[in-house]
Amino acid sequence: MSRETSSRRRVLKLGGIALTVGLAGCNAPLSSSDSDESPTPSQSPEPTRRLSRTDSGYARVYRNAISSVVLVDAGQGQGTGFQYDNRHIVTNAHVVGNASTVQLRYHDGTWSEGEVRGTDRHSDLAVIAATDVPEQATPLPLAETPPAVGQEVVTIGNPYNLDGSVSSGLVSGVDRLIPSPAGYRIPDAIQTDAAVNPGNSGGPLMSLDGAVLGVVNAKRGDNIAFGISAALARRVVPGLVEDGAYDHAYLGVSLANVTPTVAEANGLDEPRGLAVVQTVRASPADDTLRPGTIEYIDGARVPVGGDILLAADERTVRSVEDLASHLALQTKPGETLALTVLRDGNERTVETELVARPERSRSPLS
């Protein structure tokens, strides 16, 4: 054997060992000894490094949740759902559409017929009662606390009919308003950059500790997708399970954030609260709140002279999202809502009784 051939084999052997060590430790932090000296060919990677890839937080969430995630086939389209309790599946209202029955496929290959127990187009949530549920399909818990911006998350579902797909990302934003199938806007939504594609709708958006932070709703652009919050799902889903429907509180008002321009036009010392732009006829807001008139200032439409909403039930409202989330998560039809407004330069509190939302939106908010 020539000296050149022997040297080449030795280099390849050492290179292969170095590559193996590098891959085994790619997800593990270096110890102090690792940073001081390079591994020699006689050293073996530690077992924890070899397992680091399969023992990652993403892998654990997937392993623990995948048996409870199902493909939902409504005939006209497919989406994802997840086990809410021992019998019921949560998904999107737009996934089931007008279907009364759907087909469910669990990760182990089990098929089950599902009866659509209830849909709520206002929150884009639906509940399906499964005929046969595999023993390993245990309920996935809804998160008790809201997510933090920057928190790591995973989505699990069936994009493009691909069984058991997982993607990861971050919570990019919270308390978003997103369109609903009924024409209103869904409050308290979660924004994420985790990959979401057709077929992911209705699946779980999960934290790394295995809680469902939200129900995946839609992709709106590159690296922007949304989920219906666990807090809203916790309010709506029990009603769909028990009664097949859920009534949302309705105020009937259009509002605009008070910008510096709006504040100046209304004689305010600083921007605060929400300007009342319009009320819906015969709505709770109609006889309670006073809308302003629209004037053009530097080419922009500005509400002038109406109420400035400062608080709802003594909770300060700084944005339209604040009020929408309060109505959705803290109130019910038939309850009295106390509104603090600035009217004619004076603060006062006015009260109104909330009603159930009309089926179709007559105003951009609630």
Secondary structure, DSSP 8 states (H G I E B T S, - for coil): --HHHHHHHHHHHHHHHHHHHHHHTTTS---HHHHHS---TT----HHHHHTTTTSHHHHHHHHHGGGEEEEE-SS-EEEEEE-SSSEEEE-HHHHTT-SEEEEE-TTS-EEEEEEEEEETTTTEEEEEES---TT-----B-SS---TT-EEEEEE-GGG-TTEEEEEEEEEEEEEEE-TTSSEEEEEEEE-S---TT-TT-EEEETTS-EEEEEEEEEETTEEEEEEHHHHHHHHHHHHHHS----EE--EEEEE--HHHHHHTT-SS--SEEEEEE-TTSTTTTT----EEEEETTEEEEESS-EEEEETTEE--SHHHHHHHHHHH--TT-EEEEEEEETTEEEEEEEE-EE--SS-SSS--
